[in-house]
Amino acid sequence: MREIQLPPAVDWVAERLADGSFALFTETPDIETKARELMALSRSRPLKAIDYPEAVCLAAGLRYGYTVLSENGGAFFAPHVLNIGVAVWRAFEVLVEAWRRGFVQDIVEELRRYEQEALHLFRRRDWEYIWSLVGRR
Amino acid sequence: MRRRHADWEFIERLPPKLKAALLYYIETGDIYVSSRIAGMSVAEFNELRIKARVPSVT
């Protein structure tokens, strides 16, 4: 919550908390222990180091079966490199899923808009995946 | 890629702490540690990153 400061995001989160669709999560000792294990493990493998906030999310995802949302490269590749059973989605996976469910009409346009607004560049491999889905260049 | 796209004139004009944080981000891509160097939240640092035209890639 400390990271969310701009009014649209604050309003959105406050409304979701009020209607019960969001809940505040406080890490428990077992989650904290697992998070520190994952941080240590990430430093012993060819993986970008995982910081504590991402490690807590990964530990909670593992414990409760949640999908973790993160743009952190260490967190994203952790399931593969550390062989842990947790799903990690970046904005890319979120937007593709939104398109699959019909919330986004033109996935190429949406991804390009996201790149411009967030100044976040999707990898060539991600774009190739999209081209394979929509079948156009 | 981050180094190539960055607005270096903007970065050079920043106070030392913010400049150091952006240089760290350009080198590592680690927004969490960069925001701590800058003394900002991750969201605030992300706004600074966009102003400095430094792209993120995951």
N, CA and C atoms of all chains as a GROMACS GRO file, in nm:
protein
  585
    1MET      N    1   0.083  -0.121   0.000
    1MET     CA    2   0.000   0.000   0.000
    1MET      C    3   0.086   0.126   0.000
    2ARG      N    4   0.205   0.117   0.059
    2ARG     CA    5   0.294   0.234   0.062
    2ARG      C    6   0.336   0.276  -0.078
    3GLU      N    7   0.335   0.180  -0.171
    3GLU     CA    8   0.381   0.208  -0.307
    3GLU      C    9   0.273   0.274  -0.392
    4ILE      N   10   0.150   0.266  -0.350
    4ILE     CA   11   0.040   0.320  -0.432
    4ILE      C   12   0.009   0.460  -0.384
    5GLN      N   13   0.035   0.560  -0.469
    5GLN     CA   14   0.019   0.697  -0.425
    5GLN      C   15  -0.066   0.783  -0.518
    6LEU      N   16  -0.074   0.745  -0.645
    6LEU     CA   17  -0.148   0.828  -0.739
    6LEU      C   18  -0.298   0.803  -0.724
    7PRO      N   19  -0.379   0.911  -0.733
    7PRO     CA   20  -0.523   0.900  -0.705
    7PRO      C   21  -0.599   0.789  -0.779
    8PRO      N   22  -0.582   0.768  -0.910
    8PRO     CA   23  -0.663   0.663  -0.972
    8PRO      C   24  -0.637   0.525  -0.911
    9ALA      N   25  -0.509   0.497  -0.884
    9ALA     CA   26  -0.476   0.366  -0.828
    9ALA      C   27  -0.524   0.354  -0.683
   10VAL      N   28  -0.506   0.462  -0.607
   10VAL     CA   29  -0.549   0.460  -0.467
   10VAL      C   30  -0.700   0.440  -0.460
   11ASP      N   31  -0.774   0.512  -0.543
   11ASP     CA   32  -0.920   0.500  -0.545
   11ASP      C   33  -0.964   0.359  -0.581
   12TRP      N   34  -0.898   0.304  -0.683
   12TRP     CA   35  -0.935   0.171  -0.732
   12TRP      C   36  -0.912   0.066  -0.622
   13VAL      N   37  -0.796   0.073  -0.558
   13VAL     CA   38  -0.765  -0.024  -0.453
   13VAL      C   39  -0.860  -0.005  -0.334
   14ALA      N   40  -0.886   0.120  -0.296
   14ALA     CA   41  -0.975   0.146  -0.182
   14ALA      C   42  -1.116   0.093  -0.209
   15GLU      N   43  -1.163   0.113  -0.333
   15GLU     CA   44  -1.297   0.064  -0.368
   15GLU      C   45  -1.303  -0.089  -0.365
   16ARG      N   46  -1.198  -0.154  -0.414
   16ARG     CA   47  -1.196  -0.301  -0.414
   16ARG      C   48  -1.186  -0.355  -0.272
   17LEU      N   49  -1.109  -0.286  -0.186
   17LEU     CA   50  -1.102  -0.328  -0.046
   17LEU      C   51  -1.239  -0.312   0.020
   18ALA      N   52  -1.308  -0.201  -0.013
   18ALA     CA   53  -1.439  -0.174   0.048
   18ALA      C   54  -1.543  -0.277   0.006
   19ASP      N   55  -1.536  -0.321  -0.122
   19ASP     CA   56  -1.640  -0.417  -0.166
   19ASP      C   57  -1.600  -0.561  -0.138
   20GLY      N   58  -1.483  -0.581  -0.077
   20GLY     CA   59  -1.443  -0.715  -0.034
   20GLY      C   60  -1.374  -0.799  -0.140
   21SER      N   61  -1.352  -0.742  -0.259
   21SER     CA   62  -1.285  -0.822  -0.362
   21SER      C   63  -1.132  -0.822  -0.347
   22PHE      N   64  -1.080  -0.728  -0.268
   22PHE     CA   65  -0.938  -0.728  -0.232
   22PHE      C   66  -0.926  -0.750  -0.081
   23ALA      N   67  -0.813  -0.803  -0.039
   23ALA     CA   68  -0.785  -0.815   0.105
   23ALA      C   69  -0.639  -0.781   0.128
   24LEU      N   70  -0.610  -0.720   0.240
   24LEU     CA   71  -0.471  -0.691   0.275
   24LEU      C   72  -0.403  -0.819   0.320
   25PHE      N   73  -0.281  -0.839   0.273
   25PHE     CA   74  -0.207  -0.960   0.309
   25PHE      C   75  -0.087  -0.921   0.395
   26THR      N   76  -0.076  -0.983   0.508
   26THR     CA   77   0.039  -0.961   0.596
   26THR      C   78   0.117  -1.091   0.604
   27GLU      N   79   0.247  -1.083   0.577
   27GLU     CA   80   0.324  -1.206   0.576
   27GLU      C   81   0.333  -1.268   0.715
   28THR      N   82   0.323  -1.400   0.719
   28THR     CA   83   0.334  -1.476   0.843
   28THR      C   84   0.478  -1.528   0.854
   29PRO      N   85   0.518  -1.574   0.971
   29PRO     CA   86   0.657  -1.622   0.986
   29PRO      C   87   0.696  -1.729   0.884
   30ASP      N   88   0.604  -1.821   0.852
   30ASP     CA   89   0.640  -1.926   0.756
   30ASP      C   90   0.660  -1.869   0.615
   31ILE      N   91   0.579  -1.769   0.580
   31ILE     CA   92   0.595  -1.704   0.450
   31ILE      C   93   0.729  -1.628   0.447
   32GLU      N   94   0.759  -1.559   0.556
   32GLU     CA   95   0.884  -1.482   0.564
   32GLU      C   96   1.004  -1.576   0.552
   33THR      N   97   0.998  -1.690   0.620
   33THR     CA   98   1.108  -1.788   0.614
   33THR      C   99   1.126  -1.838   0.471
   34LYS      N  100   1.013  -1.872   0.406
   34LYS     CA  101   1.020  -1.922   0.269
   34LYS      C  102   1.074  -1.814   0.176
   35ALA      N  103   1.031  -1.688   0.199
   35ALA     CA  104   1.077  -1.577   0.115
   35ALA      C  105   1.229  -1.564   0.125
   36ARG      N  106   1.282  -1.572   0.245
   36ARG     CA  107   1.427  -1.559   0.262
   36ARG      C  108   1.501  -1.677   0.200
   37GLU      N  109   1.440  -1.795   0.205
   37GLU     CA  110   1.499  -1.912   0.138
   37GLU      C  111   1.508  -1.888  -0.013
   38LEU      N  112   1.400  -1.834  -0.069
   38LEU     CA  113   1.397  -1.808  -0.214
   38LEU      C  114   1.499  -1.702  -0.253
   39MET      N  115   1.514  -1.598  -0.168
   39MET     CA  116   1.614  -1.494  -0.195
   39MET      C  117   1.754  -1.555  -0.198
   40ALA      N  118   1.784  -1.640  -0.099
   40ALA     CA  119   1.916  -1.703  -0.091
   40ALA      C  120   1.938  -1.794  -0.211
   41LEU      N  121   1.833  -1.869  -0.246
   41LEU     CA  122   1.842  -1.961  -0.359
   41LEU      C  123   1.867  -1.886  -0.488
   42SER      N  124   1.801  -1.770  -0.504
   42SER     CA  125   1.816  -1.694  -0.628
   42SER      C  126   1.959  -1.644  -0.645
   43ARG      N  127   2.029  -1.625  -0.534
   43ARG     CA  128   2.166  -1.575  -0.542
   43ARG      C  129   2.266  -1.686  -0.571
   44SER      N  130   2.220  -1.811  -0.563
   44SER     CA  131   2.311  -1.922  -0.591
   44SER      C  132   2.289  -1.979  -0.731
   45ARG      N  133   2.198  -1.919  -0.805
   45ARG     CA  134   2.166  -1.968  -0.940
   45ARG      C  135   2.186  -1.856  -1.042
   46PRO      N  136   2.192  -1.893  -1.170
   46PRO     CA  137   2.204  -1.789  -1.274
   46PRO      C  138   2.071  -1.717  -1.294
   47LEU      N  139   2.035  -1.639  -1.194
   47LEU     CA  140   1.906  -1.571  -1.192
   47LEU      C  141   1.926  -1.434  -1.131
   48LYS      N  142   1.859  -1.333  -1.191
   48LYS     CA  143   1.863  -1.200  -1.133
   48LYS      C  144   1.812  -1.209  -0.988
   49ALA      N  145   1.882  -1.145  -0.896
   49ALA     CA  146   1.847  -1.158  -0.755
   49ALA      C  147   1.702  -1.115  -0.730
   50ILE      N  148   1.635  -1.191  -0.644
   50ILE     CA  149   1.497  -1.159  -0.607
   50ILE      C  150   1.500  -1.076  -0.480
   51ASP      N  151   1.434  -0.960  -0.481
   51ASP     CA  152   1.426  -0.877  -0.361
   51ASP      C  153   1.314  -0.928  -0.270
   52TYR      N  154   1.318  -0.880  -0.145
   52TYR     CA  155   1.225  -0.932  -0.045
   52TYR      C  156   1.077  -0.919  -0.085
   53PRO      N  157   1.031  -0.804  -0.137
   53PRO     CA  158   0.888  -0.795  -0.171
   53PRO      C  159   0.844  -0.901  -0.273
   54GLU      N  160   0.927  -0.923  -0.375
   54GLU     CA  161   0.893  -1.026  -0.473
   54GLU      C  162   0.901  -1.165  -0.411
   55ALA      N  163   1.000  -1.184  -0.324
   55ALA     CA  164   1.016  -1.315  -0.260
   55ALA      C  165   0.894  -1.348  -0.174
   56VAL      N  166   0.840  -1.248  -0.105
   56VAL     CA  167   0.718  -1.270  -0.024
   56VAL      C  168   0.602  -1.310  -0.115
   57CYS      N  169   0.589  -1.242  -0.229
   57CYS     CA  170   0.481  -1.275  -0.322
   57CYS      C  171   0.497  -1.417  -0.376
   58LEU      N  172   0.621  -1.454  -0.410
   58LEU     CA  173   0.644  -1.590  -0.459
   58LEU      C  174   0.611  -1.693  -0.351
   59ALA      N  175   0.652  -1.664  -0.227
   59ALA     CA  176   0.626  -1.757  -0.116
   59ALA      C  177   0.475  -1.770  -0.093
   60ALA      N  178   0.404  -1.658  -0.099
   60ALA     CA  179   0.258  -1.662  -0.081
   60ALA      C  180   0.192  -1.735  -0.197
   61GLY      N  181   0.243  -1.712  -0.318
   61GLY     CA  182   0.190  -1.782  -0.435
   61GLY      C  183   0.207  -1.932  -0.422
   62LEU      N  184   0.324  -1.972  -0.374
   62LEU     CA  185   0.350  -2.114  -0.353
   62LEU      C  186   0.258  -2.172  -0.246
   63ARG      N  187   0.244  -2.098  -0.137
   63ARG     CA  188   0.167  -2.148  -0.021
   63ARG      C  189   0.018  -2.158  -0.050
   64TYR      N  190  -0.036  -2.057  -0.122
   64TYR     CA  191  -0.181  -2.050  -0.140
   64TYR      C  192  -0.227  -2.074  -0.284
   65GLY      N  193  -0.133  -2.096  -0.375
   65GLY     CA  194  -0.172  -2.121  -0.514
   65GLY      C  195  -0.211  -1.995  -0.588
   66TYR      N  196  -0.165  -1.880  -0.542
   66TYR     CA  197  -0.197  -1.754  -0.609
   66TYR      C  198  -0.108  -1.735  -0.732
   67THR      N  199  -0.158  -1.658  -0.828
   67THR     CA  200  -0.075  -1.611  -0.938
   67THR      C  201  -0.006  -1.482  -0.893
   68VAL      N  202   0.125  -1.477  -0.911
   68VAL     CA  203   0.204  -1.360  -0.870
   68VAL      C  204   0.215  -1.263  -0.988
   69LEU      N  205   0.188  -1.136  -0.962
   69LEU     CA  206   0.203  -1.032  -1.065
   69LEU      C  207   0.331  -0.955  -1.038
   70SER      N  208   0.423  -0.959  -1.133
   70SER     CA  209   0.551  -0.890  -1.112
   70SER      C  210   0.620  -0.863  -1.245
   71GLU      N  211   0.688  -0.749  -1.253
   71GLU     CA  212   0.773  -0.720  -1.369
   71GLU      C  213   0.919  -0.748  -1.336
   72ASN      N  214   0.944  -0.798  -1.218
   72ASN     CA  215   1.081  -0.828  -1.175
   72ASN      C  216   1.132  -0.951  -1.250
   73GLY      N  217   1.243  -0.933  -1.320
   73GLY     CA  218   1.296  -1.042  -1.401
   73GLY      C  219   1.331  -1.165  -1.318
   74GLY      N  220   1.384  -1.142  -1.199
   74GLY     CA  221   1.418  -1.255  -1.111
   74GLY      C  222   1.294  -1.334  -1.075
   75ALA      N  223   1.188  -1.261  -1.037
   75ALA     CA  224   1.063  -1.328  -0.998
   75ALA      C  225   1.002  -1.400  -1.118
   76PHE      N  226   1.007  -1.337  -1.235
   76PHE     CA  227   0.943  -1.397  -1.352
   76PHE      C  228   1.008  -1.529  -1.391
   77PHE      N  229   1.141  -1.532  -1.387
   77PHE     CA  230   1.210  -1.655  -1.428
   77PHE      C  231   1.231  -1.754  -1.314
   78ALA      N  232   1.196  -1.715  -1.192
   78ALA     CA  233   1.217  -1.802  -1.076
   78ALA      C  234   1.149  -1.939  -1.088
   79PRO      N  235   1.023  -1.947  -1.133
   79PRO     CA  236   0.962  -2.080  -1.142
   79PRO      C  237   1.043  -2.177  -1.226
   80HIS      N  238   1.099  -2.127  -1.336
   80HIS     CA  239   1.175  -2.213  -1.426
   80HIS      C  240   1.314  -2.244  -1.368
   81VAL      N  241   1.384  -2.139  -1.325
   81VAL     CA  242   1.523  -2.158  -1.281
   81VAL      C  243   1.530  -2.228  -1.145
   82LEU      N  244   1.438  -2.194  -1.055
   82LEU     CA  245   1.441  -2.252  -0.920
   82LEU      C  246   1.351  -2.376  -0.911
   83ASN      N  247   1.281  -2.406  -1.019
   83ASN     CA  248   1.192  -2.522  -1.024
   83ASN      C  249   1.089  -2.519  -0.910
   84ILE      N  250   1.018  -2.408  -0.901
   84ILE     CA  251   0.913  -2.395  -0.798
   84ILE      C  252   0.778  -2.380  -0.868
   85GLY      N  253   0.677  -2.436  -0.807
   85GLY     CA  254   0.546  -2.441  -0.871
   85GLY      C  255   0.458  -2.321  -0.842
   86VAL      N  256   0.491  -2.209  -0.904
   86VAL     CA  257   0.410  -2.090  -0.887
   86VAL      C  258   0.402  -2.017  -1.022
   87ALA      N  259   0.284  -1.963  -1.052
   87ALA     CA  260   0.267  -1.889  -1.178
   87ALA      C  261   0.301  -1.742  -1.154
   88VAL      N  262   0.384  -1.686  -1.242
   88VAL     CA  263   0.418  -1.543  -1.234
   88VAL      C  264   0.378  -1.478  -1.366
   89TRP      N  265   0.296  -1.376  -1.356
   89TRP     CA  266   0.252  -1.302  -1.476
   89TRP      C  267   0.308  -1.162  -1.474
   90ARG      N  268   0.356  -1.120  -1.592
   90ARG     CA  269   0.392  -0.979  -1.612
   90ARG      C  270   0.271  -0.909  -1.673
   91ALA      N  271   0.287  -0.779  -1.703
   91ALA     CA  272   0.178  -0.708  -1.770
   91ALA      C  273   0.142  -0.779  -1.900
   92PHE      N  274   0.243  -0.835  -1.966
   92PHE     CA  275   0.220  -0.905  -2.093
   92PHE      C  276   0.118  -1.018  -2.076
   93GLU      N  277   0.140  -1.103  -1.978
   93GLU     CA  278   0.048  -1.215  -1.958
   93GLU      C  279  -0.091  -1.166  -1.917
   94VAL      N  280  -0.096  -1.059  -1.837
   94VAL     CA  281  -0.226  -1.003  -1.794
   94VAL      C  282  -0.304  -0.952  -1.916
   95LEU      N  283  -0.235  -0.878  -2.004
   95LEU     CA  284  -0.303  -0.822  -2.121
   95LEU      C  285  -0.347  -0.932  -2.218
   96VAL      N  286  -0.263  -1.034  -2.234
   96VAL     CA  287  -0.301  -1.144  -2.323
   96VAL      C  288  -0.422  -1.218  -2.267
   97GLU      N  289  -0.424  -1.238  -2.136
   97GLU     CA  290  -0.538  -1.306  -2.074
   97GLU      C  291  -0.665  -1.220  -2.087
   98ALA      N  292  -0.650  -1.089  -2.071
   98ALA     CA  293  -0.764  -0.998  -2.087
   98ALA      C  294  -0.818  -1.007  -2.230
   99TRP      N  295  -0.728  -1.018  -2.326
   99TRP     CA  296  -0.769  -1.033  -2.467
   99TRP      C  297  -0.841  -1.166  -2.487
  100ARG      N  298  -0.786  -1.273  -2.430
  100ARG     CA  299  -0.849  -1.405  -2.445
  100ARG      C  300  -0.991  -1.406  -2.387
  101ARG      N  301  -1.011  -1.328  -2.280
  101ARG     CA  302  -1.144  -1.326  -2.215
  101ARG      C  303  -1.236  -1.221  -2.277
  102GLY      N  304  -1.187  -1.149  -2.378
  102GLY     CA  305  -1.273  -1.055  -2.448
  102GLY      C  306  -1.276  -0.914  -2.392
  103PHE      N  307  -1.191  -0.885  -2.295
  103PHE     CA  308  -1.189  -0.750  -2.238
  103PHE      C  309  -1.105  -0.654  -2.325
  104VAL      N  310  -1.021  -0.710  -2.409
  104VAL     CA  311  -0.938  -0.631  -2.500
  104VAL      C  312  -0.970  -0.677  -2.642
  105GLN      N  313  -0.999  -0.583  -2.731
  105GLN     CA  314  -1.036  -0.620  -2.868
  105GLN      C  315  -0.914  -0.643  -2.955
  106ASP      N  316  -0.821  -0.548  -2.953
  106ASP     CA  317  -0.703  -0.555  -3.039
  106ASP      C  318  -0.579  -0.566  -2.952
  107ILE      N  319  -0.528  -0.687  -2.939
  107ILE     CA  320  -0.416  -0.710  -2.846
  107ILE      C  321  -0.289  -0.640  -2.892
  108VAL      N  322  -0.268  -0.632  -3.024
  108VAL     CA  323  -0.147  -0.565  -3.074
  108VAL      C  324  -0.152  -0.416  -3.038
  109GLU      N  325  -0.265  -0.353  -3.062
  109GLU     CA  326  -0.280  -0.211  -3.030
  109GLU      C  327  -0.265  -0.188  -2.879
  110GLU      N  328  -0.323  -0.279  -2.800
  110GLU     CA  329  -0.317  -0.263  -2.654
  110GLU      C  330  -0.174  -0.276  -2.603
  111LEU      N  331  -0.099  -0.374  -2.657
  111LEU     CA  332   0.040  -0.391  -2.614
  111LEU      C  333   0.125  -0.271  -2.655
  112ARG      N  334   0.099  -0.219  -2.775
  112ARG     CA  335   0.175  -0.101  -2.820
  112ARG      C  336   0.144   0.020  -2.733
  113ARG      N  337   0.015   0.036  -2.698
  113ARG     CA  338  -0.025   0.148  -2.613
  113ARG      C  339   0.043   0.137  -2.476
  114TYR      N  340   0.049   0.014  -2.425
  114TYR     CA  341   0.114  -0.008  -2.296
  114TYR      C  342   0.264   0.026  -2.305
  115GLU      N  343   0.327  -0.015  -2.415
  115GLU     CA  344   0.469   0.016  -2.433
  115GLU      C  345   0.492   0.168  -2.430
  116GLN      N  346   0.404   0.242  -2.495
  116GLN     CA  347   0.421   0.388  -2.501
  116GLN      C  348   0.392   0.454  -2.368
  117GLU      N  349   0.282   0.413  -2.303
  117GLU     CA  350   0.242   0.479  -2.178
  117GLU      C  351   0.334   0.444  -2.061
  118ALA      N  352   0.374   0.318  -2.055
  118ALA     CA  353   0.457   0.274  -1.942
  118ALA      C  354   0.606   0.276  -1.975
  119LEU      N  355   0.638   0.308  -2.100
  119LEU     CA  356   0.776   0.299  -2.149
  119LEU      C  357   0.837   0.165  -2.108
  120HIS      N  358   0.758   0.064  -2.134
  120HIS     CA  359   0.801  -0.072  -2.106
  120HIS      C  360   0.802  -0.148  -2.238
  121LEU      N  361   0.918  -0.198  -2.276
  121LEU     CA  362   0.930  -0.266  -2.405
  121LEU      C  363   0.918  -0.417  -2.386
  122PHE      N  364   0.824  -0.474  -2.460
  122PHE     CA  365   0.810  -0.619  -2.454
  122PHE      C  366   0.921  -0.683  -2.536
  123ARG      N  367   0.961  -0.802  -2.495
  123ARG     CA  368   1.070  -0.870  -2.563
  123ARG      C  369   1.028  -0.917  -2.701
  124ARG      N  370   1.126  -0.934  -2.790
  124ARG     CA  371   1.095  -0.980  -2.925
  124ARG      C  372   1.023  -1.115  -2.920
  125ARG      N  373   1.065  -1.199  -2.827
  125ARG     CA  374   1.001  -1.331  -2.815
  125ARG      C  375   0.851  -1.317  -2.781
  126ASP      N  376   0.820  -1.216  -2.699
  126ASP     CA  377   0.679  -1.192  -2.664
  126ASP      C  378   0.600  -1.147  -2.788
  127TRP      N  379   0.663  -1.056  -2.865
  127TRP     CA  380   0.595  -1.010  -2.987
  127TRP      C  381   0.577  -1.126  -3.085
  128GLU      N  382   0.676  -1.212  -3.097
  128GLU     CA  383   0.664  -1.327  -3.188
  128GLU      C  384   0.550  -1.418  -3.145
  129TYR      N  385   0.534  -1.430  -3.014
  129TYR     CA  386   0.424  -1.512  -2.961
  129TYR      C  387   0.289  -1.451  -3.001
  130ILE      N  388   0.280  -1.317  -2.989
  130ILE     CA  389   0.155  -1.248  -3.026
  130ILE      C  390   0.128  -1.264  -3.175
  131TRP      N  391   0.234  -1.245  -3.256
  131TRP     CA  392   0.214  -1.260  -3.401
  131TRP      C  393   0.164  -1.400  -3.432
  132SER      N  394   0.215  -1.500  -3.361
  132SER     CA  395   0.171  -1.638  -3.387
  132SER      C  396   0.024  -1.656  -3.349
  133LEU      N  397  -0.023  -1.579  -3.252
  133LEU     CA  398  -0.163  -1.590  -3.210
  133LEU      C  399  -0.257  -1.518  -3.306
  134VAL      N  400  -0.217  -1.398  -3.348
  134VAL     CA  401  -0.308  -1.318  -3.430
  134VAL      C  402  -0.283  -1.336  -3.579
  135GLY      N  403  -0.165  -1.396  -3.612
  135GLY     CA  404  -0.137  -1.429  -3.752
  135GLY      C  405  -0.124  -1.312  -3.845
  136ARG      N  406  -0.059  -1.206  -3.797
  136ARG     CA  407  -0.036  -1.093  -3.886
  136ARG      C  408   0.093  -1.021  -3.848
  137ARG      N  409   0.146  -0.942  -3.935
  137ARG     CA  410   0.266  -0.864  -3.906
  137ARG      C  411   0.245  -0.719  -3.944
  138MET      N  412   2.018  -0.146  -2.400
  138MET     CA  413   1.898  -0.080  -2.449
  138MET      C  414   1.857   0.037  -2.359
  139ARG      N  415   1.863   0.016  -2.226
  139ARG     CA  416   1.827   0.124  -2.133
  139ARG      C  417   1.921   0.243  -2.151
  140ARG      N  418   2.049   0.213  -2.164
  140ARG     CA  419   2.150   0.319  -2.180
  140ARG      C  420   2.128   0.396  -2.311
  141ARG      N  421   2.096   0.322  -2.415
  141ARG     CA  422   2.082   0.383  -2.548
  141ARG      C  423   1.960   0.476  -2.555
  142HIS      N  424   1.852   0.438  -2.491
  142HIS     CA  425   1.729   0.516  -2.500
  142HIS      C  426   1.723   0.633  -2.401
  143ALA      N  427   1.808   0.630  -2.300
  143ALA     CA  428   1.797   0.728  -2.191
  143ALA      C  429   1.816   0.871  -2.239
  144ASP      N  430   1.744   0.963  -2.173
  144ASP     CA  431   1.759   1.107  -2.200
  144ASP      C  432   1.870   1.158  -2.109
  145TRP      N  433   1.993   1.160  -2.160
  145TRP     CA  434   2.109   1.190  -2.077
  145TRP      C  435   2.114   1.336  -2.033
  146GLU      N  436   2.059   1.424  -2.114
  146GLU     CA  437   2.054   1.566  -2.072
  146GLU      C  438   1.968   1.581  -1.948
  147PHE      N  439   1.853   1.512  -1.947
  147PHE     CA  440   1.764   1.515  -1.832
  147PHE      C  441   1.834   1.455  -1.709
  148ILE      N  442   1.898   1.342  -1.728
  148ILE     CA  443   1.963   1.272  -1.617
  148ILE      C  444   2.076   1.356  -1.557
  149GLU      N  445   2.153   1.420  -1.644
  149GLU     CA  446   2.267   1.499  -1.597
  149GLU      C  447   2.222   1.620  -1.512
  150ARG      N  448   2.101   1.667  -1.535
  150ARG     CA  449   2.051   1.784  -1.460
  150ARG      C  450   1.992   1.747  -1.324
  151LEU      N  451   1.978   1.620  -1.295
  151LEU     CA  452   1.913   1.576  -1.171
  151LEU      C  453   2.006   1.593  -1.050
  152PRO      N  454   1.948   1.606  -0.930
  152PRO     CA  455   2.029   1.605  -0.808
  152PRO      C  456   2.107   1.473  -0.800
  153PRO      N  457   2.223   1.474  -0.733
  153PRO     CA  458   2.310   1.356  -0.732
  153PRO      C  459   2.243   1.225  -0.692
  154LYS      N  460   2.155   1.230  -0.593
  154LYS     CA  461   2.092   1.108  -0.544
  154LYS      C  462   2.002   1.044  -0.651
  155LEU      N  463   1.924   1.129  -0.719
  155LEU     CA  464   1.834   1.078  -0.823
  155LEU      C  465   1.914   1.030  -0.944
  156LYS      N  466   2.019   1.104  -0.976
  156LYS     CA  467   2.105   1.063  -1.088
  156LYS      C  468   2.170   0.927  -1.058
  157ALA      N  469   2.219   0.910  -0.936
  157ALA     CA  470   2.282   0.783  -0.899
  157ALA      C  471   2.180   0.669  -0.907
  158ALA      N  472   2.058   0.697  -0.864
  158ALA     CA  473   1.954   0.593  -0.866
  158ALA      C  474   1.922   0.552  -1.010
  159LEU      N  475   1.912   0.652  -1.099
  159LEU     CA  476   1.883   0.620  -1.238
  159LEU      C  477   1.999   0.546  -1.304
  160LEU      N  478   2.123   0.586  -1.270
  160LEU     CA  479   2.239   0.515  -1.326
  160LEU      C  480   2.240   0.369  -1.279
  161TYR      N  481   2.205   0.349  -1.152
  161TYR     CA  482   2.197   0.212  -1.100
  161TYR      C  483   2.090   0.133  -1.176
  162TYR      N  484   1.975   0.199  -1.200
  162TYR     CA  485   1.868   0.131  -1.272
  162TYR      C  486   1.912   0.096  -1.416
  163ILE      N  487   1.980   0.191  -1.480
  163ILE     CA  488   2.025   0.167  -1.617
  163ILE      C  489   2.120   0.048  -1.622
  164GLU      N  490   2.205   0.035  -1.520
  164GLU     CA  491   2.302  -0.075  -1.517
  164GLU      C  492   2.237  -0.208  -1.483
  165THR      N  493   2.141  -0.207  -1.388
  165THR     CA  494   2.091  -0.334  -1.334
  165THR      C  495   1.947  -0.366  -1.371
  166GLY      N  496   1.866  -0.264  -1.396
  166GLY     CA  497   1.723  -0.287  -1.419
  166GLY      C  498   1.646  -0.317  -1.291
  167ASP      N  499   1.710  -0.299  -1.177
  167ASP     CA  500   1.646  -0.332  -1.048
  167ASP      C  501   1.574  -0.208  -0.995
  168ILE      N  502   1.444  -0.204  -1.014
  168ILE     CA  503   1.368  -0.083  -0.977
  168ILE      C  504   1.351  -0.072  -0.826
  169TYR      N  505   1.350  -0.184  -0.757
  169TYR     CA  506   1.330  -0.181  -0.611
  169TYR      C  507   1.451  -0.114  -0.543
  170VAL      N  508   1.570  -0.162  -0.573
  170VAL     CA  509   1.690  -0.104  -0.511
  170VAL      C  510   1.709   0.041  -0.560
  171SER      N  511   1.682   0.066  -0.688
  171SER     CA  512   1.696   0.201  -0.742
  171SER      C  513   1.606   0.299  -0.667
  172SER      N  514   1.483   0.258  -0.638
  172SER     CA  515   1.390   0.347  -0.568
  172SER      C  516   1.440   0.376  -0.427
  173ARG      N  517   1.506   0.278  -0.367
  173ARG     CA  518   1.562   0.298  -0.231
  173ARG      C  519   1.678   0.396  -0.238
  174ILE      N  520   1.760   0.387  -0.340
  174ILE     CA  521   1.871   0.482  -0.356
  174ILE      C  522   1.816   0.623  -0.373
  175ALA      N  523   1.708   0.635  -0.449
  175ALA     CA  524   1.648   0.767  -0.475
  175ALA      C  525   1.570   0.820  -0.354
  176GLY      N  526   1.537   0.731  -0.261
  176GLY     CA  527   1.455   0.772  -0.147
  176GLY      C  528   1.310   0.792  -0.187
  177MET      N  529   1.265   0.713  -0.282
  177MET     CA  530   1.128   0.723  -0.334
  177MET      C  531   1.059   0.587  -0.321
  178SER      N  532   0.925   0.590  -0.340
  178SER     CA  533   0.854   0.464  -0.355
  178SER      C  534   0.884   0.411  -0.495
  179VAL      N  535   0.855   0.285  -0.517
  179VAL     CA  536   0.876   0.227  -0.650
  179VAL      C  537   0.793   0.302  -0.754
  180ALA      N  538   0.669   0.338  -0.717
  180ALA     CA  539   0.581   0.409  -0.812
  180ALA      C  540   0.640   0.545  -0.849
  181GLU      N  541   0.691   0.616  -0.750
  181GLU     CA  542   0.751   0.748  -0.777
  181GLU      C  543   0.875   0.733  -0.864
  182PHE      N  544   0.956   0.633  -0.832
  182PHE     CA  545   1.078   0.613  -0.912
  182PHE      C  546   1.041   0.575  -1.056
  183ASN      N  547   0.934   0.498  -1.070
  183ASN     CA  548   0.891   0.459  -1.204
  183ASN      C  549   0.853   0.582  -1.287
  184GLU      N  550   0.789   0.681  -1.222
  184GLU     CA  551   0.756   0.805  -1.293
  184GLU      C  552   0.885   0.878  -1.336
  185LEU      N  553   0.984   0.878  -1.248
  185LEU     CA  554   1.113   0.941  -1.281
  185LEU      C  555   1.178   0.868  -1.398
  186ARG      N  556   1.173   0.734  -1.395
  186ARG     CA  557   1.229   0.652  -1.504
  186ARG      C  558   1.167   0.691  -1.638
  187ILE      N  559   1.034   0.709  -1.638
  187ILE     CA  560   0.965   0.742  -1.764
  187ILE      C  561   1.006   0.882  -1.810
  188LYS      N  562   1.017   0.977  -1.715
  188LYS     CA  563   1.061   1.112  -1.752
  188LYS      C  564   1.202   1.110  -1.812
  189ALA      N  565   1.284   1.019  -1.761
  189ALA     CA  566   1.423   1.008  -1.811
  189ALA      C  567   1.430   0.922  -1.938
  190ARG      N  568   1.314   0.876  -1.985
  190ARG     CA  569   1.305   0.796  -2.108
  190ARG      C  570   1.390   0.669  -2.102
  191VAL      N  571   1.396   0.609  -1.983
  191VAL     CA  572   1.469   0.483  -1.968
  191VAL      C  573   1.367   0.369  -1.976
  192PRO      N  574   1.373   0.286  -2.079
  192PRO     CA  575   1.273   0.181  -2.090
  192PRO      C  576   1.296   0.068  -1.992
  193SER      N  577   1.189   0.001  -1.957
  193SER     CA  578   1.203  -0.122  -1.878
  193SER      C  579   1.170  -0.238  -1.969
  194VAL      N  580   1.233  -0.350  -1.942
  194VAL     CA  581   1.209  -0.473  -2.018
  194VAL      C  582   1.212  -0.588  -1.920
  195THR      N  583   1.112  -0.675  -1.926
  195THR     CA  584   1.115  -0.794  -1.842
  195THR      C  585   1.127  -0.915  -1.932
   0.00000   0.00000   0.00000
